[in-house]
Amino acid sequence: MTLPQLYRHRWMDDEIEAFREQVRRYIAGEITPHMDTWRRQGYVPREVWRAFGEMGFLLPEFDEAYGGSGTSVAYQLVVQDELAKAEVPAITAVHTIATHYILEYGTEEQKQRWLPKLVSGELLAGIAMTEPGCGSDLQAIRTRAKLEGHEYVIDGAKTFITNGFTANLLVVALRTGEAGARGISLIVLETENLKGFSVGRRLEKLGQHASDTAELAFDTVRVDASHLLGGQEGQGFKQLMSQLPYERMLIAVPAAATIERAVELTLEYTQQRKAFGQALYELQNTRFKLAECATMAHVVRTFVNDCVQRLLDGTLDDSAAYMAKWWCTDQQCKVMDECLQLFGGYGYMTEYPIARMYADARVQRIYGGANEIMKELVARKLGA
């Protein structure tokens, strides 16, 4: 049972909808049947994404010169939408973000070296920003890269790194110069058999159990200076900040998708479950709660679709992206809580999707910039 489709936004043309159906069928046939196994083991095998890339689903928005299909970023957002509905965590979203840094800021030599392998899935990417001593405050990064001849020597540690265990390419934010934003650079590392690089603990999390999150260590890691993204030191903070509107949409779109899926699951359950001689759905409180949640699903999707259109038009400003990130993820957590409550005790059992979705949703308010930071950034714009 699905929510009624009240409208079709103008960015959703027939080609995109046909692509969506292809992605949905592939996920249902090749990914969903294995999710329980991957949740238990704590990661999705990297080769899964190689097959996903071969289907053209990993980075369809990339130019054909790099192995993509040359579509708009709307196709990537459709992929993230369908993965979220299937309870697949943000593995490919992180891969997408990391790869876009190389696309936007890499030299042509760097693009030719890495992009085709990232598009095909031969390489799976991660982003190493967060450190034990700094989270959203990227200017406090302490991991350092010191130039010695034609090599950078890297020392430091990272934590909470999505794809940290499975990725074999990392875009690493580190310090190459003075304190503050101007001393930050991005360096690309191919990590297989990289001397001095090690993956520490795979961290146990509240949710997103199929997504590996790890600690990383860099102990005198040596890498050729050609791995400096863009070839110029001190550009890392600006590079990170300039991609924020698109990155925020990679969080807001899954929020909309999972809200809709939660309402669908809860509607189906309450129509089947009996209490006091009637279906739960016949109780007024249930009907009112579902009406509220369905309304929220529609409002969130409307906001997200407007932001997607503005992203495609090149008019999505930073403030709107910050708003979409914090507000949509806040509503996601609220709707998950309301829907889980209607499942009663069964809602607390992880064999039911609503329990897993409830746990998975909580991190949405934290990663990609904590929601409190998003509100502060919006407030700064208001007072400017």
Stockholm file with secondary structure:
# STOCKHOLM 1.0

chainA/1-384         MTLPQLYRHRWMDDEIEAFREQVRRYIAGEITPHMDTWRRQGYVPREVWRAFGEMGFLLPEFDEAYGGSGTSVAYQLVVQDELAKAEVPAITAVHTIATHYILEYGTEEQKQRWLPKLVSGELLAGIAMTEPGCGSDLQAIRTRAKLEGHEYVIDGAKTFITNGFTANLLVVALRTGEAGARGISLIVLETENLKGFSVGRRLEKLGQHASDTAELAFDTVRVDASHLLGGQEGQGFKQLMSQLPYERMLIAVPAAATIERAVELTLEYTQQRKAFGQALYELQNTRFKLAECATMAHVVRTFVNDCVQRLLDGTLDDSAAYMAKWWCTDQQCKVMDECLQLFGGYGYMTEYPIARMYADARVQRIYGGANEIMKELVARKLGA
#=GR chainA/1-384 SS CCCCCCCCCTTCCHHHHHHHHHHHHHIIIIIGGGHHHHHHHTSCCHHHHHHHHHTTCSSTTSCGGGTSCCCCHHHHHHHHHHHHHTTCCTHHHHHHHHHHHHHHHSCHHHHHHHHHHHHHTSSCEEEECCBTTBSSCGGGCCCEEEEETTEEEEEEEEEEEETTTTCSEEEEEEESSSSSGGGEEEEEEECTTCTTEEEEEECCCSSCTTSCEEEEEEEEEEEEGGGBGGGCTTCHHHHHHHTHHHHHHHHHHHHHHHHHHHHHHHHHHHHHCEETTEEGGGSHHHHHHHHHHHHHHHHHHHHHHHHHHHHHHTCCCHHHHHHHHHHHHHHHHHHHHHHHHHTGGGGGSTTSHHHHHHHHHGGGGTTTSCHHHHHHHHHHHHHC
#=GC SS_cons         CCCCCCCCCTTCCHHHHHHHHHHHHHIIIIIGGGHHHHHHHTSCCHHHHHHHHHTTCSSTTSCGGGTSCCCCHHHHHHHHHHHHHTTCCTHHHHHHHHHHHHHHHSCHHHHHHHHHHHHHTSSCEEEECCBTTBSSCGGGCCCEEEEETTEEEEEEEEEEEETTTTCSEEEEEEESSSSSGGGEEEEEEECTTCTTEEEEEECCCSSCTTSCEEEEEEEEEEEEGGGBGGGCTTCHHHHHHHTHHHHHHHHHHHHHHHHHHHHHHHHHHHHHCEETTEEGGGSHHHHHHHHHHHHHHHHHHHHHHHHHHHHHHTCCCHHHHHHHHHHHHHHHHHHHHHHHHHTGGGGGSTTSHHHHHHHHHGGGGTTTSCHHHHHHHHHHHHHC
//
